[in-house]
């Protein structure tokens, strides 16, 4: 993949060669939201930035389970983060990204276990950064404002860090339960955003959900094929597998490809 397509948060905004402490740049650039949970995962407190970013007045989260004010599709991810922190206290877990129920924002989230002097779990610290400006696509003046911010980059987990791939380098996306497998010319990568969240935020002029489990980049479609009653697309690139197309989406896909 081109060097510009696969970038860390630090590299996205400045040349690391010009930064005396590039590893600290993330913390200088983004304000952190902090939420304190007790051992039973109830919200105890949060800092001022978290109060500004999260819908506190609407959800009234204090003394409630942290999952109680998340949409159903996000609850397994929140529980996974907390389970990982609780189950492996000595591990330095990879930060996990997640789109919560804030249409205009993408938050990078990490959870750490808190313990007393004896090492007994007393709660959790949930820290998040608003990375919307890293992954967001600037709307053109002719476009009406979209309810869900469009992505120009997709966050992924690789090599013990969160990185971003340009949407123009994505060939297809495949649902993997609550997560997504992203295919680029370099192969498959892991994204822990759901395909539903991504479908809402990708440019519909560039991407189309052709199946409940697949989204394709229309510019990457090389061939539209058919075997019996089943339709599929073949993507550009080496070693790509045919992508199934739902019957209900065949006509829409043909129109998007200029075939009808």
N, C-alpha and C positions, 0 to 999 in steps of 0.2 A: 504494500500500500504506500502511497506517496507520503512523504514526511509530514505534510500539512494536514493529512486526514486523521492521523492517530496522535492525539496530543494529551498531555496531562493538564490539569487545571492551571498549574504554574506556567506551562509553555504556551497556553492559549492566549494569555494576556501580555506576556512580555518575553523577550529573549533571555533565557536563563544565563547566558554568558554575561549579560549586563547587570545581573542581579547578584549582589554580594552574598545574599542568603536566600537563594531561590526557594528552598524548602519552606521558608517562613512566609512567602508571598501570599499564599492562600489565606493565611490568617490576617494579613494586613489588608487584603482586598475585600474580604467578605466579613460582614458582621455575623457573629454566632448566636443562634438561639439555643437556650439551655432550659431543659425541663427536668425537674427532680421528681422521681417516682419512689414510692415506698416498696418494700419487698413483695407486696401483693399486687404491684403494678398500678396503684392508684396515683393520680396526679396530686403532688403536694405543693409544688411551687414552680415558677418559671421566671426568667428574666424579662426585662422590659422589651427587648427586641422580639422575643417569642410572643409577648402579648400583642405587639403591633402586627405581626405577621399572621398569627393564627386567629380564627374566628371565636375568640374567648367569650365575648358577650352573647353570641348565638348558642354556643355549645355548652357553656358553663362547665368546664372540664374538671374543676377542682373536686377532690375526694371521690372521683369516679375512675373506673378502669380506663387506662389510656386508649384501649381499643374501642371503648363505647362510643366515641365520637368520630370514628373512622368509618368510611363506607365498607360494606361487606367484602368487596374485592381486595381491600387493603389490609384487613385484619390478619390474614395469615402471614403477611410480610412483617407486620409489627410484632406479632407473636414469635416469628422466626428470629428476628433481631434480638428480642429479649431472651429467648431460649438459648441462643448462641452465647450471649453474654453471661447468663446464669450457669450454663453447663460447662463452660471452659474458661474460668476466670483468669488463667495464666496466659491464654492465647491473645495475640494481638490481631483481633478479627479485622477482616477487610471491611471498610465502610460500605454500606449498602445504600443504593439510591432507590427512591420511591416517590411516586407522584401521589400526594394526598389530596384531599378534596378542596384544593385551592386552584381553580382553573388557570390563573395567570402565573403560577409559580411552579418551579421544579426544585425540590429540596434534596440535598445530600445529607443523609442521616447516619449517625453512628451512636451505638449504645454501649455504655460501660457499666460494669457492676461496681457497686459501692459496698464496702465491708467495714466491720468494726475491728477493734484491736485483735480479736481472736480469729478474724477472717470470716466471720459469719455475715452472710448477705443482709444488708440493711436497706437496700434499695438500688436504684439505677439512675444514671445520668444520661439523658438523651440529648445529644448535641446535633444541631442541624445548621446547614448553610443554604442560603438561597442562591442557586447557581443558574437562575433563569437567564441571566445575561450571557452566560457561556453557551447555552444550548439553544437559546431563542432565536427565531427568525424575525428580522425586521419587516413589518408589513409595508407594502407599497402604498403610496398616497391614494391610489385608485381603489384599494381594497377596503371593504367595511371591516371594522375591528372584529376579530374572531373571539368567540367566548373562551376557547381553549387556546393558549399560546402555542403557535406552531414551532416545531423544532427544526433547527438547522444542523444540529448535532445530536447524536444518541449516546447517552452515558453507558459505559460498559465496565466490567470488572476484569482486569488482566494484570498479571505480574504484581500482585499485592498492591494495586492502586486502582483508582477510578480514572478512566480515560474516556475520550470522546471521539467518535467517528463521524465524519461529515455524511449527511444523508445522501449526498450525490454519489458516495462510494458504496452505498448499500444496494444489494441486488434483491434480497427478499428478507422477510422476517417470518419466523415460525413459532407458534405458540408452544410453550413448554409449561403447562399448568399455569402458575401465577407469574411465570417469567417468559423470556423470549430469547430464541436463538436467532442471531443476526448473521446473514451471509454476505460477505464482501468478496472481492476478488482474491483476498488472501485466505479465505476460509471462513469458518464459523467462529462466532464470538458470543459471550454470555452477557445478556442485559437483564437486570432484575426488575424491569418495568413490564407490566403485562401487555399483551398484544392489543387489548382493548384501550388501555391508556395511550399507547403509541398511535393507534388508529385515529384517536381524537385529535392528536397533535401533529401528525404528519400532513404535509401539503397534499390535498386531494387531487391536485393537477399533476402531481408527480407519483403518488402512491395510491394503490387500490387494494382493498381487501377482497380478494377473489374467492376466499374460502374462510370458514370460521377460524381456521388454524393458520392461514397464510395471508401475508400482504406482499405484493410485488412492486418493484420500481418499474413503472411503465416504460421508462427509457432503457431498461435492461432486458425487456422481452425480445427474444430473437425469433421465436416460432410459436404459433398457436396450433396445437395438434388435437387429434381425437382418436380414441380407441373404443370402438363400440359406441356405447352411450355416454362415455366419460370424456370430458375435455380437460386438457392440461396445457400449461405453457412451458416452454424451454427457455431458460435464461442464458444470456451471454456469459462467457467465461468457461474455464476448463472444469471438468468433473462436477458440473451442476446437475442436480436431479430434477426431473419434471415436477412441476408444482400443480396440484389438482385445482380445478376450478369448479365451484358449485354451480349446479344447473341454473339457479336463480341469478347468478352473476355473469353468465356467458354473454348475454345480450349487452349488458353494461360494459363488459370488457371489450367486446368487438367494437362498440361505439367509441370507447376511449382510445383504441388502437387505430381508429379510422377505417374500420372494415365494414361499417354499415352506416 
